Amino acid sequence: MKWFAGSKWGRVALLALAAGACAGMTNAADLLQSPANLASAADGPQAWFQKGQAALQNGDLATAADAFHHVLALDPNAGAAYVNLGVIAMRRSEWDEALKNFNSAEKLAPKMTGIRLNIALVKFRQEKYAQAIAPLQSVLRDQPDSQQARYLLGLCELFTNRFADAAQTFQPLWEHMSGDVMYLYVLGIAAHEAGEKELDEKALKQLVAVGGDSPELHLILGKAHFQHQEYDPALAEFQKALAANPQLPLLHFHLGMTYKQLGRDAEAEQEFLKDLSIDPDLPDNYYQLGELYSRGQKDSEAEKEYRETLKHDAQRSGAWFGLAKICEREEHYQEALKAVTEAVKLSPDSRLVHFLRGQILQKLARTEEARAEFATAKKLMNQGLEEDREKMERLPATNPELKHLPE
């Protein structure tokens, strides 16, 4: 499976199609119902819980949250209320708040596997894949047939380079998922990287058999061409996927990336905006728009997109770097220093980041610190590290597709 070998891009074709791979799986958040032991008075906790459940089902998150807080005020041991508050926080992408509520629920109901599954889902969405492994393993110990937990565990092992473990975890899903392109893709990557040639070839053969003319397979093939800088063939594959399914998660993102590499910035912009209309929480689209606007010298638009990126992903070094450059040009040196310092924390081996920090410090008349930054930049240049690091600043280092898991 030669085109699986580039696992630097492996995650880039892993994160839009996972939604299809997990389709039909039960969300653990829905496992807890109204507690039977709550008082049934009209103003009691059970009435508030039922009101919250109805609001949650109707998508009225504010009313639902208020109702569940009333439940907890009347009964602090109502674990189901904590779970549903966690669900509300997940829908709002408030991951720390979600985790806090699920942890409270777990203390009250430590045997409830659904709570641990939701804790793992939050860790996954936070990209804390290593931390998600233990709760997922505990779910599988209690529920060996949990398809969702097993698939998520395999992805977390894959993302943390535990390829042999991932291959072993994925294999029992073959009976139920061997007709799914995404499953075969991640299984193939795990098997290839683990050196399991027979399993690798089995996954590839099945992928060819079931992939056919599916939009998912065209997306994967397009990404393979893109990663090898074959942009015209990549565009052709993405357009085939577009013709079959224009709503395929992350397809517009990858079209935008391809147009960007071809220098077709106006078309790239439109594709990133289309992808944002499908998924407004994906930081990669905001970041790429920021990069487009920055190179088009549209500083105010670029700054807006970089700040939006950081709202969704505060660990995005390139966004801090881009923001620092804009603030420096606008002579907002203190704000520029704050931004570039964050970039240094996240990309300590980037020559560009250290050089920019030196420039900003120099303009703040902090001469000795500036000299130290310039010296670090020169050292990195001499070590030949800057090329890969600079590329990492410009292209997404991860694959956003696999974050598209069912809520």
TORNU-908373 format. One record per residue (C-alpha): residue number from 1; residue in one letter; x, y, z. Coordinates in steps of 0.1 Angstrom, whole numbers, always signed. Example, Ala and Ser with C-alpha at 12.3 -4.5 7.8 and 13.67 -1.06 7.14 Angstrom:
// residues 2
+-----+------+-------+-------+-------+
!  nr ! rest !     X !     Y !     Z !
+-----+------+-------+-------+-------+
!   1 !    A !  +123 !   -45 !   +78 !
!   2 !    S !  +137 !   -11 !   +71 !
+-----+------+-------+-------+-------+
***
This chain:
// residues 407
+-----+------+-------+-------+-------+
!  nr ! rest !     X !     Y !     Z !
+-----+------+-------+-------+-------+
!   1 !    M !    +0 !    +0 !    +0 !
!   2 !    K !   +26 !   +25 !   -12 !
!   3 !    W !    +4 !   +56 !   -10 !
!   4 !    F !    -4 !   +49 !   +27 !
!   5 !    A !   +33 !   +52 !   +35 !
!   6 !    G !   +33 !   +90 !   +38 !
!   7 !    S !   +18 !   +91 !   +73 !
!   8 !    K !   +28 !  +127 !   +76 !
!   9 !    W !    -3 !  +132 !   +56 !
!  10 !    G !   -20 !  +101 !   +69 !
!  11 !    R !   -41 !  +122 !   +93 !
!  12 !    V !   -50 !  +147 !   +66 !
!  13 !    A !   -71 !  +120 !   +49 !
!  14 !    L !   -82 !  +106 !   +83 !
!  15 !    L !  -103 !  +134 !   +99 !
!  16 !    A !  -134 !  +142 !   +72 !
!  17 !    L !  -143 !  +107 !   +65 !
!  18 !    A !  -145 !   +94 !  +101 !
!  19 !    A !  -180 !  +107 !  +103 !
!  20 !    G !  -189 !   +81 !   +77 !
!  21 !    A !  -170 !   +55 !   +95 !
!  22 !    C !  -188 !   +62 !  +127 !
!  23 !    A !  -222 !   +66 !  +111 !
!  24 !    G !  -250 !   +50 !  +131 !
!  25 !    M !  -230 !   +47 !  +163 !
!  26 !    T !  -248 !   +56 !  +195 !
!  27 !    N !  -235 !   +88 !  +212 !
!  28 !    A !  -227 !   +80 !  +247 !
!  29 !    A !  -242 !  +113 !  +257 !
!  30 !    D !  -276 !  +100 !  +250 !
!  31 !    L !  -274 !   +70 !  +273 !
!  32 !    L !  -286 !   +86 !  +306 !
!  33 !    Q !  -323 !   +93 !  +310 !
!  34 !    S !  -343 !  +111 !  +337 !
!  35 !    P !  -333 !   +96 !  +371 !
!  36 !    A !  -361 !   +76 !  +385 !
!  37 !    N !  -354 !   +86 !  +421 !
!  38 !    L !  -359 !  +123 !  +416 !
!  39 !    A !  -390 !  +138 !  +433 !
!  40 !    S !  -420 !  +142 !  +410 !
!  41 !    A !  -433 !  +176 !  +423 !
!  42 !    A !  -441 !  +201 !  +396 !
!  43 !    D !  -412 !  +223 !  +408 !
!  44 !    G !  -390 !  +194 !  +418 !
!  45 !    P !  -358 !  +181 !  +402 !
!  46 !    Q !  -376 !  +155 !  +380 !
!  47 !    A !  -398 !  +182 !  +364 !
!  48 !    W !  -368 !  +204 !  +358 !
!  49 !    F !  -349 !  +174 !  +343 !
!  50 !    Q !  -378 !  +167 !  +319 !
!  51 !    K !  -379 !  +203 !  +309 !
!  52 !    G !  -341 !  +202 !  +302 !
!  53 !    Q !  -344 !  +170 !  +282 !
!  54 !    A !  -371 !  +185 !  +260 !
!  55 !    A !  -352 !  +217 !  +255 !
!  56 !    L !  -320 !  +197 !  +247 !
!  57 !    Q !  -338 !  +176 !  +221 !
!  58 !    N !  -352 !  +208 !  +205 !
!  59 !    G !  -317 !  +223 !  +204 !
!  60 !    D !  -325 !  +250 !  +229 !
!  61 !    L !  -292 !  +248 !  +248 !
!  62 !    A !  -297 !  +278 !  +270 !
!  63 !    T !  -330 !  +266 !  +284 !
!  64 !    A !  -317 !  +231 !  +288 !
!  65 !    A !  -286 !  +243 !  +307 !
!  66 !    D !  -307 !  +264 !  +330 !
!  67 !    A !  -330 !  +235 !  +337 !
!  68 !    F !  -302 !  +211 !  +345 !
!  69 !    H !  -286 !  +236 !  +368 !
!  70 !    H !  -319 !  +238 !  +387 !
!  71 !    V !  -318 !  +200 !  +390 !
!  72 !    L !  -284 !  +201 !  +406 !
!  73 !    A !  -294 !  +229 !  +429 !
!  74 !    L !  -322 !  +206 !  +442 !
!  75 !    D !  -302 !  +174 !  +440 !
!  76 !    P !  -264 !  +177 !  +438 !
!  77 !    N !  -261 !  +139 !  +432 !
!  78 !    A !  -281 !  +139 !  +400 !
!  79 !    G !  -254 !  +125 !  +377 !
!  80 !    A !  -276 !  +126 !  +346 !
!  81 !    A !  -278 !  +164 !  +349 !
!  82 !    Y !  -240 !  +166 !  +349 !
!  83 !    V !  -239 !  +144 !  +318 !
!  84 !    N !  -264 !  +165 !  +299 !
!  85 !    L !  -246 !  +197 !  +309 !
!  86 !    G !  -215 !  +180 !  +295 !
!  87 !    V !  -234 !  +173 !  +263 !
!  88 !    I !  -245 !  +209 !  +260 !
!  89 !    A !  -209 !  +221 !  +265 !
!  90 !    M !  -197 !  +196 !  +237 !
!  91 !    R !  -223 !  +211 !  +213 !
!  92 !    R !  -209 !  +245 !  +221 !
!  93 !    S !  -173 !  +232 !  +216 !
!  94 !    E !  -166 !  +242 !  +253 !
!  95 !    W !  -144 !  +212 !  +259 !
!  96 !    D !  -130 !  +221 !  +293 !
!  97 !    E !  -165 !  +228 !  +306 !
!  98 !    A !  -177 !  +195 !  +291 !
!  99 !    L !  -149 !  +176 !  +307 !
! 100 !    K !  -156 !  +191 !  +341 !
! 101 !    N !  -192 !  +180 !  +340 !
! 102 !    F !  -184 !  +145 !  +328 !
! 103 !    N !  -158 !  +141 !  +355 !
! 104 !    S !  -184 !  +151 !  +381 !
! 105 !    A !  -208 !  +126 !  +366 !
! 106 !    E !  -182 !   +98 !  +367 !
! 107 !    K !  -176 !  +104 !  +404 !
! 108 !    L !  -214 !   +98 !  +409 !
! 109 !    A !  -217 !   +69 !  +385 !
! 110 !    P !  -182 !   +53 !  +380 !
! 111 !    K !  -196 !   +22 !  +364 !
! 112 !    M !  -214 !   +41 !  +336 !
! 113 !    T !  -194 !   +34 !  +305 !
! 114 !    G !  -211 !   +61 !  +285 !
! 115 !    I !  -196 !   +87 !  +307 !
! 116 !    R !  -161 !   +74 !  +302 !
! 117 !    L !  -168 !   +73 !  +264 !
! 118 !    N !  -178 !  +109 !  +265 !
! 119 !    I !  -147 !  +119 !  +284 !
! 120 !    A !  -127 !  +102 !  +257 !
! 121 !    L !  -146 !  +120 !  +230 !
! 122 !    V !  -138 !  +153 !  +246 !
! 123 !    K !  -101 !  +144 !  +248 !
! 124 !    F !  -102 !  +134 !  +212 !
! 125 !    R !  -117 !  +167 !  +202 !
! 126 !    Q !   -90 !  +185 !  +222 !
! 127 !    E !   -64 !  +165 !  +202 !
! 128 !    K !   -52 !  +149 !  +235 !
! 129 !    Y !   -51 !  +115 !  +219 !
! 130 !    A !   -28 !   +99 !  +244 !
! 131 !    Q !   -51 !  +109 !  +273 !
! 132 !    A !   -81 !   +94 !  +255 !
! 133 !    I !   -66 !   +60 !  +253 !
! 134 !    A !   -71 !   +49 !  +290 !
! 135 !    P !  -108 !   +58 !  +292 !
! 136 !    L !  -114 !   +41 !  +258 !
! 137 !    Q !   -97 !   +10 !  +270 !
! 138 !    S !  -118 !    +9 !  +301 !
! 139 !    V !  -150 !   +12 !  +280 !
! 140 !    L !  -139 !   -18 !  +259 !
! 141 !    R !  -131 !   -39 !  +290 !
! 142 !    D !  -167 !   -34 !  +301 !
! 143 !    Q !  -182 !   -34 !  +266 !
! 144 !    P !  -160 !   -54 !  +242 !
! 145 !    D !  -185 !   -50 !  +214 !
! 146 !    S !  -186 !   -11 !  +215 !
! 147 !    Q !  -178 !    -3 !  +179 !
! 148 !    Q !  -175 !   +34 !  +186 !
! 149 !    A !  -150 !   +30 !  +215 !
! 150 !    R !  -129 !    +5 !  +195 !
! 151 !    Y !  -127 !   +28 !  +164 !
! 152 !    L !  -118 !   +58 !  +185 !
! 153 !    L !   -92 !   +39 !  +204 !
! 154 !    G !   -77 !   +27 !  +171 !
! 155 !    L !   -75 !   +63 !  +158 !
! 156 !    C !   -59 !   +75 !  +191 !
! 157 !    E !   -33 !   +48 !  +189 !
! 158 !    L !   -27 !   +57 !  +152 !
! 159 !    F !   -23 !   +94 !  +160 !
! 160 !    T !    +2 !   +86 !  +188 !
! 161 !    N !   +23 !   +63 !  +164 !
! 162 !    R !   +13 !   +31 !  +182 !
! 163 !    F !    +8 !   +15 !  +149 !
! 164 !    A !    +9 !   -22 !  +160 !
! 165 !    D !   -16 !   -15 !  +187 !
! 166 !    A !   -39 !    +4 !  +163 !
! 167 !    A !   -38 !   -25 !  +138 !
! 168 !    Q !   -47 !   -49 !  +165 !
! 169 !    T !   -75 !   -26 !  +178 !
! 170 !    F !   -90 !   -21 !  +143 !
! 171 !    Q !   -90 !   -57 !  +132 !
! 172 !    P !  -121 !   -69 !  +151 !
! 173 !    L !  -141 !   -43 !  +133 !
! 174 !    W !  -136 !   -60 !  +100 !
! 175 !    E !  -168 !   -80 !  +101 !
! 176 !    H !  -189 !   -49 !  +105 !
! 177 !    M !  -169 !   -22 !   +87 !
! 178 !    S !  -150 !   -39 !   +58 !
! 179 !    G !  -173 !   -21 !   +34 !
! 180 !    D !  -163 !   +13 !   +47 !
! 181 !    V !  -136 !   +32 !   +28 !
! 182 !    M !  -125 !   +52 !   +58 !
! 183 !    Y !  -121 !   +21 !   +80 !
! 184 !    L !  -100 !    +3 !   +53 !
! 185 !    Y !   -79 !   +34 !   +49 !
! 186 !    V !   -69 !   +38 !   +86 !
! 187 !    L !   -65 !    +0 !   +89 !
! 188 !    G !   -41 !    +1 !   +59 !
! 189 !    I !   -20 !   +29 !   +74 !
! 190 !    A !   -17 !   +11 !  +107 !
! 191 !    A !    -8 !   -22 !   +91 !
! 192 !    H !   +17 !    -6 !   +67 !
! 193 !    E !   +35 !   +13 !   +95 !
! 194 !    A !   +35 !   -17 !  +118 !
! 195 !    G !   +51 !   -38 !   +90 !
! 196 !    E !   +21 !   -62 !   +88 !
! 197 !    K !   +23 !   -68 !   +51 !
! 198 !    E !    -4 !   -94 !   +48 !
! 199 !    L !   -30 !   -72 !   +66 !
! 200 !    D !   -18 !   -42 !   +46 !
! 201 !    E !   -24 !   -60 !   +13 !
! 202 !    K !   -58 !   -73 !   +26 !
! 203 !    A !   -69 !   -38 !   +34 !
! 204 !    L !   -57 !   -24 !    +1 !
! 205 !    K !   -74 !   -51 !   -19 !
! 206 !    Q !  -107 !   -46 !    -1 !
! 207 !    L !  -104 !    -8 !    -5 !
! 208 !    V !  -101 !   -11 !   -42 !
! 209 !    A !  -130 !   -35 !   -43 !
! 210 !    V !  -154 !   -14 !   -23 !
! 211 !    G !  -141 !   +21 !   -30 !
! 212 !    G !  -151 !   +20 !   -67 !
! 213 !    D !  -161 !   +55 !   -78 !
! 214 !    S !  -170 !   +67 !   -43 !
! 215 !    P !  -163 !  +103 !   -34 !
! 216 !    E !  -144 !   +92 !    -3 !
! 217 !    L !  -119 !   +73 !   -24 !
! 218 !    H !  -115 !  +102 !   -48 !
! 219 !    L !  -108 !  +124 !   -17 !
! 220 !    I !   -81 !  +100 !    -5 !
! 221 !    L !   -65 !   +98 !   -40 !
! 222 !    G !   -66 !  +135 !   -43 !
! 223 !    K !   -48 !  +139 !   -10 !
! 224 !    A !   -22 !  +114 !   -21 !
! 225 !    H !   -15 !  +135 !   -52 !
! 226 !    F !   -15 !  +167 !   -32 !
! 227 !    Q !   +10 !  +154 !    -7 !
! 228 !    H !   +33 !  +145 !   -36 !
! 229 !    Q !   +29 !  +181 !   -50 !
! 230 !    E !    +9 !  +168 !   -80 !
! 231 !    Y !   -16 !  +195 !   -78 !
! 232 !    D !   -34 !  +191 !  -112 !
! 233 !    P !   -41 !  +154 !  -106 !
! 234 !    A !   -52 !  +162 !   -71 !
! 235 !    L !   -76 !  +188 !   -84 !
! 236 !    A !   -90 !  +163 !  -108 !
! 237 !    E !   -97 !  +138 !   -80 !
! 238 !    F !  -112 !  +164 !   -57 !
! 239 !    Q !  -135 !  +176 !   -85 !
! 240 !    K !  -147 !  +140 !   -91 !
! 241 !    A !  -155 !  +138 !   -54 !
! 242 !    L !  -173 !  +171 !   -56 !
! 243 !    A !  -195 !  +159 !   -85 !
! 244 !    A !  -206 !  +129 !   -64 !
! 245 !    N !  -210 !  +146 !   -30 !
! 246 !    P !  -205 !  +184 !   -26 !
! 247 !    Q !  -212 !  +181 !   +11 !
! 248 !    L !  -184 !  +156 !   +18 !
! 249 !    P !  -167 !  +168 !   +50 !
! 250 !    L !  -134 !  +187 !   +43 !
! 251 !    L !  -137 !  +183 !    +6 !
! 252 !    H !  -140 !  +221 !    +1 !
! 253 !    F !  -110 !  +226 !   +24 !
! 254 !    H !   -88 !  +203 !    +3 !
! 255 !    L !  -100 !  +220 !   -29 !
! 256 !    G !   -90 !  +253 !   -13 !
! 257 !    M !   -56 !  +240 !    -4 !
! 258 !    T !   -51 !  +228 !   -40 !
! 259 !    Y !   -62 !  +261 !   -55 !
! 260 !    K !   -39 !  +279 !   -31 !
! 261 !    Q !    -9 !  +259 !   -42 !
! 262 !    L !   -18 !  +266 !   -78 !
! 263 !    G !   -19 !  +303 !   -71 !
! 264 !    R !   -56 !  +305 !   -77 !
! 265 !    D !   -63 !  +325 !   -46 !
! 266 !    A !   -98 !  +338 !   -54 !
! 267 !    E !  -110 !  +302 !   -59 !
! 268 !    A !   -92 !  +290 !   -28 !
! 269 !    E !  -109 !  +317 !    -8 !
! 270 !    Q !  -143 !  +306 !   -20 !
! 271 !    E !  -136 !  +270 !   -12 !
! 272 !    F !  -125 !  +278 !   +24 !
! 273 !    L !  -156 !  +299 !   +29 !
! 274 !    K !  -178 !  +270 !   +16 !
! 275 !    D !  -162 !  +247 !   +40 !
! 276 !    L !  -168 !  +271 !   +69 !
! 277 !    S !  -205 !  +271 !   +60 !
! 278 !    I !  -205 !  +234 !   +65 !
! 279 !    D !  -183 !  +234 !   +96 !
! 280 !    P !  -179 !  +268 !  +113 !
! 281 !    D !  -157 !  +253 !  +141 !
! 282 !    L !  -128 !  +241 !  +120 !
! 283 !    P !   -98 !  +263 !  +127 !
! 284 !    D !   -79 !  +252 !   +96 !
! 285 !    N !  -103 !  +272 !   +73 !
! 286 !    Y !   -98 !  +304 !   +93 !
! 287 !    Y !   -61 !  +299 !   +93 !
! 288 !    Q !   -58 !  +293 !   +56 !
! 289 !    L !   -80 !  +324 !   +49 !
! 290 !    G !   -57 !  +344 !   +72 !
! 291 !    E !   -27 !  +332 !   +51 !
! 292 !    L !   -44 !  +341 !   +19 !
! 293 !    Y !   -54 !  +376 !   +31 !
! 294 !    S !   -19 !  +381 !   +46 !
! 295 !    R !    -1 !  +374 !   +13 !
! 296 !    G !   -26 !  +396 !    -5 !
! 297 !    Q !   -17 !  +424 !   +20 !
! 298 !    K !   -52 !  +425 !   +34 !
! 299 !    D !   -40 !  +429 !   +70 !
! 300 !    S !   -73 !  +437 !   +86 !
! 301 !    E !   -90 !  +406 !   +71 !
! 302 !    A !   -60 !  +385 !   +79 !
! 303 !    E !   -59 !  +396 !  +115 !
! 304 !    K !   -96 !  +388 !  +119 !
! 305 !    E !   -90 !  +352 !  +105 !
! 306 !    Y !   -59 !  +346 !  +126 !
! 307 !    R !   -78 !  +357 !  +158 !
! 308 !    E !  -107 !  +334 !  +149 !
! 309 !    T !   -82 !  +306 !  +143 !
! 310 !    L !   -69 !  +311 !  +178 !
! 311 !    K !  -104 !  +311 !  +194 !
! 312 !    H !  -107 !  +275 !  +181 !
! 313 !    D !   -71 !  +264 !  +184 !
! 314 !    A !   -48 !  +284 !  +207 !
! 315 !    Q !   -20 !  +260 !  +199 !
! 316 !    R !   -17 !  +271 !  +162 !
! 317 !    S !   +18 !  +285 !  +160 !
! 318 !    G !   +13 !  +298 !  +124 !
! 319 !    A !   -17 !  +319 !  +135 !
! 320 !    W !    +3 !  +335 !  +164 !
! 321 !    F !   +32 !  +341 !  +139 !
! 322 !    G !    +9 !  +357 !  +113 !
! 323 !    L !    -8 !  +378 !  +140 !
! 324 !    A !   +26 !  +390 !  +153 !
! 325 !    K !   +37 !  +401 !  +118 !
! 326 !    I !    +6 !  +421 !  +113 !
! 327 !    C !    +9 !  +438 !  +147 !
! 328 !    E !   +45 !  +446 !  +140 !
! 329 !    R !   +36 !  +463 !  +107 !
! 330 !    E !    +9 !  +483 !  +125 !
! 331 !    E !   +35 !  +493 !  +151 !
! 332 !    H !   +16 !  +476 !  +179 !
! 333 !    Y !   +48 !  +462 !  +193 !
! 334 !    Q !   +37 !  +450 !  +227 !
! 335 !    E !    +9 !  +430 !  +212 !
! 336 !    A !   +32 !  +417 !  +185 !
! 337 !    L !   +57 !  +406 !  +212 !
! 338 !    K !   +29 !  +387 !  +231 !
! 339 !    A !   +19 !  +369 !  +199 !
! 340 !    V !   +54 !  +360 !  +187 !
! 341 !    T !   +63 !  +348 !  +222 !
! 342 !    E !   +34 !  +323 !  +220 !
! 343 !    A !   +47 !  +313 !  +186 !
! 344 !    V !   +81 !  +307 !  +201 !
! 345 !    K !   +67 !  +284 !  +228 !
! 346 !    L !   +49 !  +263 !  +202 !
! 347 !    S !   +77 !  +263 !  +175 !
! 348 !    P !  +110 !  +267 !  +194 !
! 349 !    D !  +130 !  +254 !  +164 !
! 350 !    S !  +116 !  +279 !  +138 !
! 351 !    R !  +142 !  +304 !  +126 !
! 352 !    L !  +115 !  +327 !  +113 !
! 353 !    V !   +98 !  +329 !  +147 !
! 354 !    H !  +130 !  +337 !  +165 !
! 355 !    F !  +141 !  +363 !  +139 !
! 356 !    L !  +107 !  +381 !  +141 !
! 357 !    R !  +109 !  +381 !  +179 !
! 358 !    G !  +143 !  +397 !  +176 !
! 359 !    Q !  +130 !  +424 !  +153 !
! 360 !    I !  +102 !  +432 !  +176 !
! 361 !    L !  +124 !  +433 !  +207 !
! 362 !    Q !  +148 !  +456 !  +188 !
! 363 !    K !  +120 !  +480 !  +181 !
! 364 !    L !  +111 !  +480 !  +218 !
! 365 !    A !  +147 !  +490 !  +225 !
! 366 !    R !  +153 !  +457 !  +243 !
! 367 !    T !  +187 !  +453 !  +226 !
! 368 !    E !  +203 !  +424 !  +245 !
! 369 !    E !  +172 !  +402 !  +242 !
! 370 !    A !  +170 !  +410 !  +205 !
! 371 !    R !  +206 !  +400 !  +200 !
! 372 !    A !  +199 !  +367 !  +218 !
! 373 !    E !  +170 !  +360 !  +194 !
! 374 !    F !  +190 !  +368 !  +163 !
! 375 !    A !  +218 !  +345 !  +176 !
! 376 !    T !  +192 !  +317 !  +180 !
! 377 !    A !  +178 !  +323 !  +146 !
! 378 !    K !  +213 !  +322 !  +131 !
! 379 !    K !  +221 !  +290 !  +149 !
! 380 !    L !  +190 !  +273 !  +137 !
! 381 !    M !  +198 !  +284 !  +101 !
! 382 !    N !  +233 !  +269 !  +104 !
! 383 !    Q !  +218 !  +237 !  +117 !
! 384 !    G !  +196 !  +235 !   +86 !
! 385 !    L !  +164 !  +231 !  +107 !
! 386 !    E !  +146 !  +260 !   +93 !
! 387 !    E !  +134 !  +245 !   +60 !
! 388 !    D !  +111 !  +219 !   +75 !
! 389 !    R !   +99 !  +242 !  +103 !
! 390 !    E !   +91 !  +270 !   +78 !
! 391 !    K !   +71 !  +245 !   +57 !
! 392 !    M !   +52 !  +235 !   +89 !
! 393 !    E !   +43 !  +271 !   +94 !
! 394 !    R !   +26 !  +273 !   +60 !
! 395 !    L !    +8 !  +240 !   +56 !
! 396 !    P !   -15 !  +222 !   +81 !
! 397 !    A !    +5 !  +197 !  +101 !
! 398 !    T !   -25 !  +176 !  +110 !
! 399 !    N !   -54 !  +162 !   +92 !
! 400 !    P !   -87 !  +179 !  +102 !
! 401 !    E !  -109 !  +152 !   +87 !
! 402 !    L !  -109 !  +128 !  +116 !
! 403 !    K !  -122 !  +154 !  +140 !
! 404 !    H !  -156 !  +150 !  +123 !
! 405 !    L !  -171 !  +125 !  +147 !
! 406 !    P !  -208 !  +123 !  +156 !
! 407 !    E !  -218 !  +146 !  +184 !
+-----+------+-------+-------+-------+
***
